[in-house]
């Protein structure tokens, strides 16, 4: 299954990125950051890197290895400007590959992704998970995330949320803003463009008084995502020494599909 850029409710030319060349992209106002509207919310860039990895895979081979793990290191902030993406096969293999994709701005690496790609198989007879399901999107209240966060990316996201307490919530997210205008995008890239929103959907502290950006994001999948909604069962933890962790179980409307974690730097009064 692929998601075409002109999806339900989208407007041509109103994507997160515009392709300039095979490796160059221009960020649009819809990637505006939640901490600083002059820099990118990194979530769409994470989806862009997955899209680049999958395009490279399909150009090299015809057996469509599936994405099993995404591990991002976020090297710093990125302005809303042109970026370049390169893809390298780190560990080639017949059934398993490790691939690296790097997003750069002005010659500086801003995000590094290492993705494990694995050969799919037929394991229906043993499939299952003890991870608990969350309520479907229609059973959760609409939540306006712009009441807490600024920026074009947050404004582009539709959120349904069941808040338990500060730092603990279940929620669903989707967006009608395509990753790239005029291009088909696979389901993992479509989900990856939204995953980094998790850290801000159930805040433990007022983000105008305490900043807590994540420096990485790692997602493991045991099933490929389907549908427009991505669900999160999320807990945010702050330690006493300036470190924090956001942990999520990822869902589509069929049930759990994987897990995700984000390491935080917690800075009161910044």
C-alpha contacts under 8 A as a table, 3 or more apart, distances in Angstrom:
res1	aa1	res2	aa2	distance
1	X	186	X	6.76
1	X	187	X	6.71
1	X	226	X	7.82
2	X	184	X	6.09
2	X	185	X	5.60
2	X	186	X	4.60
2	X	187	X	5.93
3	X	7	X	7.07
3	X	184	X	5.60
3	X	185	X	5.13
3	X	186	X	6.04
3	X	187	X	6.65
3	X	190	X	7.26
4	X	7	X	5.82
4	X	178	X	7.86
4	X	182	X	7.19
4	X	183	X	6.06
4	X	184	X	4.30
4	X	185	X	6.10
5	X	10	X	7.84
5	X	15	X	7.76
5	X	178	X	4.87
5	X	179	X	6.76
5	X	180	X	5.95
5	X	181	X	5.06
5	X	182	X	5.27
5	X	183	X	5.39
5	X	184	X	5.89
5	X	185	X	7.03
6	X	10	X	5.63
6	X	11	X	6.75
6	X	12	X	6.35
6	X	178	X	6.81
6	X	181	X	6.82
6	X	182	X	6.69
7	X	10	X	5.37
7	X	176	X	6.35
7	X	177	X	7.86
7	X	178	X	6.97
8	X	176	X	6.18
9	X	176	X	5.53
10	X	14	X	7.18
10	X	176	X	5.07
10	X	177	X	5.59
10	X	178	X	6.95
11	X	14	X	5.46
11	X	15	X	7.90
11	X	177	X	7.70
12	X	15	X	7.37
12	X	181	X	6.34
12	X	182	X	7.72
13	X	18	X	7.81
13	X	181	X	5.85
14	X	28	X	7.85
14	X	30	X	7.72
14	X	177	X	6.57
14	X	178	X	7.45
14	X	181	X	7.16
15	X	18	X	6.89
15	X	28	X	7.06
15	X	30	X	7.14
15	X	177	X	5.37
15	X	178	X	4.81
15	X	179	X	5.58
15	X	180	X	5.40
15	X	181	X	5.42
16	X	27	X	6.10
16	X	28	X	5.50
16	X	29	X	7.49
16	X	30	X	5.43
16	X	31	X	5.79
16	X	44	X	6.53
16	X	177	X	6.74
16	X	178	X	6.36
16	X	179	X	5.07
16	X	180	X	6.26
17	X	25	X	6.17
17	X	26	X	5.45
17	X	27	X	4.56
17	X	28	X	5.71
17	X	179	X	6.10
17	X	180	X	5.22
17	X	181	X	7.36
18	X	25	X	5.50
18	X	26	X	5.09
18	X	27	X	6.55
18	X	28	X	7.39
18	X	180	X	5.81
18	X	181	X	6.42
19	X	22	X	7.39
19	X	23	X	7.98
19	X	24	X	6.24
19	X	25	X	4.47
19	X	26	X	6.41
19	X	180	X	7.10
20	X	23	X	7.66
20	X	24	X	5.25
20	X	25	X	5.15
20	X	26	X	6.74
21	X	24	X	5.00
21	X	25	X	7.00
23	X	84	X	5.54
23	X	85	X	5.27
23	X	86	X	6.67
24	X	82	X	6.98
24	X	83	X	5.78
24	X	84	X	4.46
24	X	85	X	6.45
25	X	82	X	5.58
25	X	83	X	5.38
25	X	84	X	6.31
26	X	80	X	7.92
26	X	81	X	5.76
26	X	82	X	4.27
26	X	83	X	6.32
27	X	30	X	7.89
27	X	31	X	6.71
27	X	80	X	5.47
27	X	81	X	5.37
27	X	82	X	6.10
27	X	83	X	7.56
28	X	31	X	6.06
28	X	32	X	7.88
28	X	80	X	6.69
28	X	81	X	7.65
29	X	32	X	5.54
29	X	80	X	7.16
29	X	152	X	5.95
30	X	151	X	7.73
30	X	152	X	4.28
30	X	153	X	5.04
30	X	155	X	7.91
30	X	156	X	6.80
31	X	40	X	5.23
31	X	41	X	5.47
31	X	42	X	7.61
31	X	44	X	6.65
31	X	80	X	7.23
31	X	151	X	7.48
31	X	152	X	5.51
31	X	153	X	4.69
32	X	36	X	7.53
32	X	37	X	4.82
32	X	38	X	6.47
32	X	39	X	6.04
32	X	40	X	4.96
32	X	41	X	5.63
32	X	80	X	7.02
32	X	151	X	4.62
32	X	152	X	4.38
32	X	153	X	5.44
33	X	36	X	5.14
33	X	37	X	4.57
33	X	38	X	6.85
33	X	39	X	5.42
33	X	40	X	4.67
33	X	41	X	3.83
33	X	42	X	7.50
33	X	150	X	7.16
33	X	151	X	4.98
33	X	152	X	6.78
33	X	153	X	6.51
33	X	154	X	7.84
34	X	37	X	6.28
34	X	41	X	6.24
34	X	149	X	5.46
34	X	150	X	4.89
34	X	151	X	5.02
34	X	152	X	7.99
34	X	153	X	7.49
34	X	154	X	6.82
35	X	149	X	7.65
35	X	150	X	7.26
35	X	151	X	7.94
36	X	39	X	5.67
36	X	40	X	7.87
36	X	150	X	7.95
36	X	151	X	7.45
37	X	40	X	7.16
37	X	150	X	7.04
37	X	151	X	5.12
37	X	152	X	7.50
38	X	79	X	6.23
38	X	80	X	6.48
39	X	77	X	6.45
39	X	78	X	5.44
39	X	79	X	4.17
39	X	80	X	5.40
40	X	77	X	7.09
40	X	78	X	5.56
40	X	79	X	5.72
40	X	80	X	5.50
41	X	44	X	7.11
41	X	151	X	7.96
41	X	153	X	6.45
42	X	45	X	5.30
42	X	46	X	6.45
42	X	78	X	7.91
42	X	196	X	7.11
43	X	46	X	5.27
43	X	47	X	6.78
43	X	192	X	7.18
43	X	193	X	5.08
43	X	194	X	5.58
43	X	195	X	6.41
43	X	196	X	4.84
43	X	197	X	6.67
44	X	47	X	5.14
44	X	48	X	6.28
44	X	179	X	6.75
44	X	192	X	7.45
44	X	193	X	4.19
44	X	194	X	6.63
45	X	48	X	4.84
45	X	49	X	6.32
45	X	103	X	7.83
45	X	193	X	6.77
46	X	49	X	5.30
46	X	50	X	6.60
46	X	72	X	7.79
46	X	189	X	7.97
46	X	192	X	5.96
46	X	193	X	5.73
47	X	50	X	5.17
47	X	51	X	6.26
47	X	179	X	7.25
47	X	188	X	7.91
47	X	189	X	4.63
47	X	190	X	6.38
47	X	191	X	7.20
47	X	192	X	4.47
47	X	193	X	3.90
47	X	194	X	7.54
48	X	51	X	5.07
48	X	52	X	6.27
48	X	179	X	7.00
48	X	189	X	6.86
48	X	193	X	7.12
49	X	52	X	5.05
49	X	53	X	6.25
49	X	85	X	7.19
49	X	101	X	6.10
49	X	102	X	7.29
49	X	103	X	7.15
49	X	113	X	7.09
49	X	189	X	7.88
50	X	53	X	5.01
50	X	54	X	6.18
50	X	101	X	8.00
50	X	188	X	7.28
50	X	189	X	5.13
50	X	192	X	7.26
51	X	54	X	5.18
51	X	55	X	6.10
51	X	185	X	6.62
51	X	186	X	7.12
51	X	189	X	5.37
52	X	55	X	5.11
52	X	56	X	6.11
52	X	85	X	7.44
52	X	86	X	7.91
52	X	87	X	7.05
52	X	101	X	7.44
53	X	56	X	5.16
53	X	57	X	6.13
53	X	87	X	6.43
53	X	99	X	7.21
53	X	100	X	7.77
53	X	101	X	6.62
54	X	57	X	4.95
54	X	58	X	6.17
54	X	186	X	7.95
55	X	58	X	5.19
55	X	59	X	6.20
56	X	59	X	5.11
56	X	60	X	6.33
56	X	87	X	7.14
57	X	60	X	5.28
57	X	61	X	6.03
57	X	64	X	7.25
57	X	65	X	7.82
58	X	61	X	5.37
58	X	62	X	6.02
58	X	64	X	6.68
59	X	62	X	7.83
61	X	64	X	7.15
63	X	119	X	7.90
64	X	119	X	7.56
65	X	95	X	7.41
65	X	96	X	7.59
65	X	117	X	5.45
65	X	118	X	5.02
65	X	119	X	4.75
65	X	120	X	6.44
66	X	117	X	5.27
66	X	118	X	5.29
66	X	119	X	6.27
66	X	120	X	6.30
66	X	224	X	7.87
67	X	70	X	7.49
67	X	115	X	6.89
67	X	116	X	6.12
67	X	117	X	4.64
67	X	118	X	6.50
67	X	188	X	7.45
67	X	221	X	7.48
67	X	224	X	7.96
68	X	115	X	7.40
68	X	116	X	5.61
68	X	117	X	5.75
68	X	118	X	6.43
68	X	220	X	5.86
68	X	221	X	5.13
68	X	222	X	6.80
69	X	115	X	5.45
69	X	116	X	5.17
69	X	117	X	7.38
69	X	218	X	7.31
69	X	219	X	5.67
69	X	220	X	4.49
69	X	221	X	6.23
70	X	113	X	6.72
70	X	114	X	6.12
70	X	115	X	4.71
70	X	116	X	6.91
70	X	217	X	7.87
70	X	218	X	5.54
70	X	219	X	5.15
70	X	220	X	6.56
71	X	113	X	5.54
71	X	114	X	5.28
71	X	115	X	6.31
71	X	216	X	7.57
71	X	217	X	5.97
71	X	218	X	4.27
71	X	219	X	6.47
72	X	111	X	6.73
72	X	112	X	5.51
72	X	113	X	4.42
72	X	114	X	6.54
72	X	216	X	5.40
72	X	217	X	5.16
72	X	218	X	6.10
73	X	111	X	5.73
73	X	112	X	5.24
73	X	113	X	6.58
73	X	215	X	6.36
73	X	216	X	4.55
73	X	217	X	6.82
74	X	110	X	6.18
74	X	111	X	4.66
74	X	112	X	6.69
74	X	214	X	7.90
74	X	215	X	5.15
74	X	216	X	5.38
75	X	109	X	6.92
75	X	110	X	4.86
75	X	111	X	5.62
75	X	112	X	7.70
75	X	215	X	7.23
76	X	110	X	5.66
76	X	111	X	7.66
77	X	110	X	6.96
78	X	81	X	7.91
78	X	105	X	7.03
78	X	110	X	6.64
81	X	105	X	7.92
82	X	105	X	6.70
83	X	103	X	6.59
83	X	104	X	5.54
83	X	105	X	4.79
83	X	106	X	7.43
84	X	103	X	5.66
84	X	104	X	5.14
84	X	105	X	6.43
85	X	101	X	6.80
85	X	102	X	5.55
85	X	103	X	4.59
85	X	104	X	6.35
86	X	101	X	5.57
86	X	102	X	5.43
86	X	103	X	6.85
87	X	99	X	7.15
87	X	100	X	5.72
87	X	101	X	4.34
87	X	102	X	6.61
88	X	99	X	5.83
88	X	100	X	5.21
88	X	101	X	6.36
89	X	92	X	6.06
89	X	97	X	7.36
89	X	98	X	6.27
89	X	99	X	4.44
89	X	100	X	6.24
90	X	97	X	7.65
90	X	98	X	5.44
90	X	99	X	5.31
90	X	100	X	6.45
91	X	97	X	5.46
91	X	98	X	4.83
91	X	99	X	6.84
92	X	96	X	7.21
92	X	97	X	4.93
92	X	98	X	6.63
93	X	96	X	5.15
93	X	97	X	5.20
94	X	97	X	7.63
95	X	118	X	5.83
95	X	119	X	4.92
96	X	116	X	7.14
96	X	117	X	5.62
96	X	118	X	4.51
96	X	119	X	6.27
97	X	116	X	5.81
97	X	117	X	5.10
97	X	118	X	6.57
98	X	114	X	6.77
98	X	115	X	5.71
98	X	116	X	4.67
98	X	117	X	6.31
99	X	114	X	5.66
99	X	115	X	5.26
99	X	116	X	6.50
99	X	117	X	7.57
100	X	112	X	7.11
100	X	113	X	5.49
100	X	114	X	4.45
100	X	115	X	6.33
101	X	112	X	5.96
101	X	113	X	5.11
101	X	114	X	6.56
102	X	109	X	6.57
102	X	110	X	7.52
102	X	111	X	5.82
102	X	112	X	4.60
102	X	113	X	6.26
103	X	109	X	5.93
103	X	110	X	5.73
103	X	111	X	5.21
103	X	112	X	6.53
104	X	107	X	5.86
104	X	108	X	5.16
104	X	109	X	4.29
104	X	110	X	5.31
104	X	111	X	7.13
105	X	108	X	5.32
105	X	109	X	6.61
105	X	110	X	6.73
109	X	112	X	7.28
123	X	126	X	5.72
123	X	127	X	6.05
124	X	127	X	5.05
129	X	256	X	7.56
131	X	249	X	7.94
131	X	256	X	6.61
132	X	256	X	7.44
133	X	251	X	7.82
133	X	255	X	5.59
133	X	256	X	6.30
134	X	170	X	6.95
134	X	231	X	7.92
134	X	233	X	7.14
134	X	251	X	7.95
134	X	255	X	7.51
135	X	139	X	6.11
135	X	140	X	7.10
136	X	139	X	5.51
136	X	140	X	7.01
136	X	253	X	6.50
137	X	140	X	5.43
137	X	160	X	6.06
137	X	171	X	7.67
137	X	172	X	6.02
137	X	229	X	7.90
138	X	141	X	7.72
138	X	160	X	7.94
140	X	160	X	5.39
140	X	161	X	5.48
140	X	162	X	5.83
140	X	171	X	7.60
141	X	160	X	5.28
141	X	161	X	5.62
141	X	162	X	6.74
142	X	158	X	7.93
142	X	159	X	6.00
142	X	160	X	4.40
142	X	161	X	6.39
143	X	158	X	7.90
143	X	159	X	5.50
143	X	160	X	5.48
143	X	161	X	5.99
144	X	147	X	5.97
144	X	158	X	7.74
144	X	159	X	6.86
145	X	148	X	5.67
145	X	149	X	6.09
145	X	154	X	6.63
145	X	155	X	7.55
145	X	159	X	7.19
145	X	201	X	7.30
146	X	149	X	4.77
146	X	150	X	5.81
146	X	154	X	6.47
146	X	155	X	6.24
148	X	207	X	7.86
149	X	154	X	6.79
149	X	200	X	7.94
150	X	154	X	6.64
150	X	155	X	7.46
151	X	154	X	5.78
151	X	155	X	6.40
152	X	155	X	5.05
152	X	156	X	6.22
153	X	156	X	5.10
153	X	157	X	6.70
154	X	157	X	5.36
154	X	197	X	7.95
156	X	175	X	6.05
156	X	176	X	7.40
156	X	177	X	6.52
157	X	173	X	6.54
157	X	174	X	5.91
157	X	175	X	4.84
157	X	176	X	7.80
158	X	173	X	5.61
158	X	174	X	5.37
158	X	175	X	5.88
159	X	171	X	6.87
159	X	172	X	5.66
159	X	173	X	4.70
159	X	174	X	6.86
160	X	171	X	5.44
160	X	172	X	5.15
160	X	173	X	6.66
161	X	169	X	7.07
161	X	170	X	5.90
161	X	171	X	4.11
161	X	172	X	6.43
162	X	169	X	5.75
162	X	170	X	5.24
162	X	171	X	6.02
163	X	166	X	7.58
163	X	168	X	6.50
163	X	169	X	4.39
163	X	170	X	6.45
163	X	171	X	7.98
163	X	202	X	7.18
164	X	168	X	5.46
164	X	169	X	5.24
164	X	170	X	7.86
165	X	168	X	5.23
165	X	169	X	6.90
165	X	202	X	7.89
166	X	169	X	7.83
166	X	202	X	5.81
166	X	203	X	5.65
166	X	204	X	4.72
166	X	205	X	7.63
167	X	202	X	4.90
167	X	203	X	5.17
167	X	204	X	4.62
167	X	234	X	7.75
167	X	235	X	5.54
167	X	236	X	4.58
167	X	237	X	6.88
168	X	202	X	5.97
168	X	234	X	5.86
168	X	235	X	4.65
168	X	236	X	6.41
169	X	201	X	7.73
169	X	202	X	5.95
169	X	233	X	6.26
169	X	234	X	5.55
169	X	235	X	6.79
170	X	231	X	7.47
170	X	232	X	5.56
170	X	233	X	4.45
170	X	234	X	6.05
171	X	201	X	7.88
171	X	231	X	5.73
171	X	232	X	5.34
171	X	233	X	6.72
172	X	229	X	6.19
172	X	230	X	5.57
172	X	231	X	4.22
172	X	232	X	6.20
173	X	194	X	7.39
173	X	229	X	5.61
173	X	230	X	5.45
173	X	231	X	6.41
174	X	194	X	7.46
174	X	228	X	5.91
174	X	229	X	4.91
174	X	230	X	6.48
175	X	178	X	7.57
175	X	228	X	7.78
178	X	181	X	6.30
179	X	185	X	7.55
179	X	190	X	7.18
179	X	193	X	7.06
180	X	183	X	5.89
180	X	185	X	7.90
185	X	189	X	6.39
185	X	190	X	6.33
186	X	189	X	5.50
186	X	190	X	6.13
187	X	190	X	4.89
187	X	191	X	6.18
187	X	224	X	7.43
187	X	225	X	6.06
187	X	226	X	6.45
187	X	227	X	7.84
188	X	191	X	5.14
188	X	192	X	5.95
188	X	224	X	6.94
188	X	225	X	6.39
189	X	192	X	4.86
189	X	193	X	6.21
190	X	193	X	5.60
190	X	194	X	7.45
191	X	194	X	5.58
191	X	195	X	6.41
191	X	225	X	7.37
191	X	230	X	6.51
192	X	195	X	5.16
192	X	196	X	7.69
193	X	196	X	7.53
194	X	197	X	5.87
194	X	230	X	7.97
195	X	198	X	6.14
196	X	199	X	6.64
196	X	217	X	7.38
197	X	200	X	5.85
197	X	201	X	6.76
198	X	201	X	5.43
198	X	202	X	7.78
198	X	232	X	7.35
198	X	234	X	7.29
198	X	246	X	7.62
198	X	248	X	7.70
199	X	202	X	7.11
199	X	203	X	7.37
199	X	213	X	7.84
199	X	214	X	7.59
199	X	236	X	7.29
199	X	246	X	6.02
199	X	262	X	7.46
200	X	203	X	5.74
202	X	234	X	7.83
202	X	235	X	7.91
202	X	236	X	7.36
203	X	206	X	7.10
203	X	207	X	7.70
203	X	236	X	7.33
204	X	236	X	6.97
204	X	237	X	7.88
205	X	209	X	7.46
205	X	210	X	6.30
206	X	209	X	5.45
206	X	210	X	6.08
207	X	210	X	4.96
207	X	211	X	5.43
207	X	212	X	7.60
208	X	211	X	7.16
209	X	268	X	6.20
209	X	269	X	5.44
209	X	270	X	7.19
210	X	266	X	7.04
210	X	267	X	5.68
210	X	268	X	4.16
210	X	269	X	5.67
210	X	270	X	6.54
211	X	265	X	7.84
211	X	266	X	5.92
211	X	267	X	5.22
211	X	268	X	6.27
211	X	269	X	7.65
211	X	270	X	6.41
212	X	244	X	7.60
212	X	264	X	5.68
212	X	265	X	5.28
212	X	266	X	4.40
212	X	267	X	6.23
213	X	264	X	5.53
213	X	265	X	5.94
213	X	266	X	7.27
214	X	217	X	7.44
214	X	262	X	5.78
214	X	263	X	5.24
214	X	264	X	4.19
214	X	265	X	6.33
215	X	262	X	7.22
215	X	263	X	5.83
215	X	264	X	6.11
215	X	265	X	7.23
216	X	262	X	5.56
216	X	263	X	5.74
216	X	264	X	7.93
217	X	260	X	7.10
217	X	261	X	5.76
217	X	262	X	4.59
217	X	263	X	7.02
218	X	260	X	5.52
218	X	261	X	5.48
218	X	262	X	6.69
219	X	258	X	7.12
219	X	259	X	5.67
219	X	260	X	4.21
219	X	261	X	6.67
220	X	258	X	5.38
220	X	259	X	5.41
220	X	260	X	6.41
221	X	224	X	6.83
221	X	257	X	5.80
221	X	258	X	4.19
221	X	259	X	6.70
222	X	257	X	5.63
222	X	258	X	5.55
223	X	257	X	4.97
223	X	258	X	7.01
224	X	257	X	6.92
225	X	230	X	7.93
225	X	251	X	7.73
225	X	252	X	6.02
225	X	257	X	6.72
226	X	252	X	6.21
226	X	253	X	7.73
227	X	230	X	7.84
227	X	252	X	6.91
227	X	253	X	7.38
229	X	252	X	6.32
229	X	253	X	7.21
230	X	250	X	7.04
230	X	251	X	5.88
230	X	252	X	5.28
230	X	253	X	7.81
231	X	250	X	5.62
231	X	251	X	4.50
231	X	252	X	5.77
231	X	253	X	7.69
232	X	248	X	5.78
232	X	249	X	5.65
232	X	250	X	4.96
232	X	251	X	6.15
233	X	248	X	5.20
233	X	249	X	5.08
233	X	250	X	6.76
234	X	246	X	6.96
234	X	247	X	5.60
234	X	248	X	4.25
234	X	249	X	6.65
235	X	246	X	5.80
235	X	247	X	5.41
235	X	248	X	6.51
236	X	244	X	7.40
236	X	245	X	5.85
236	X	246	X	4.39
236	X	247	X	6.48
237	X	244	X	5.45
237	X	245	X	5.23
237	X	246	X	6.33
238	X	242	X	7.42
238	X	243	X	6.12
238	X	244	X	4.23
238	X	245	X	6.59
238	X	266	X	7.30
239	X	242	X	6.29
239	X	243	X	5.43
239	X	244	X	5.73
240	X	243	X	7.32
242	X	265	X	6.11
242	X	266	X	4.82
242	X	267	X	6.48
243	X	263	X	7.57
243	X	264	X	5.81
243	X	265	X	5.17
243	X	266	X	5.56
244	X	263	X	6.05
244	X	264	X	4.49
244	X	265	X	6.12
244	X	266	X	6.22
245	X	261	X	6.99
245	X	262	X	5.72
245	X	263	X	4.84
245	X	264	X	5.51
246	X	261	X	5.58
246	X	262	X	5.05
246	X	263	X	6.64
246	X	264	X	7.39
247	X	259	X	7.68
247	X	260	X	5.89
247	X	261	X	4.48
247	X	262	X	6.57
248	X	259	X	5.73
248	X	260	X	5.09
248	X	261	X	6.24
249	X	256	X	6.83
249	X	257	X	7.79
249	X	258	X	5.98
249	X	259	X	4.36
249	X	260	X	6.25
250	X	256	X	5.73
250	X	257	X	5.68
250	X	258	X	5.06
250	X	259	X	5.31
250	X	260	X	6.92
251	X	254	X	7.42
251	X	255	X	5.30
251	X	256	X	4.17
251	X	257	X	5.20
251	X	258	X	7.02
252	X	255	X	5.57
252	X	256	X	6.50
252	X	257	X	6.75
267	X	270	X	5.81
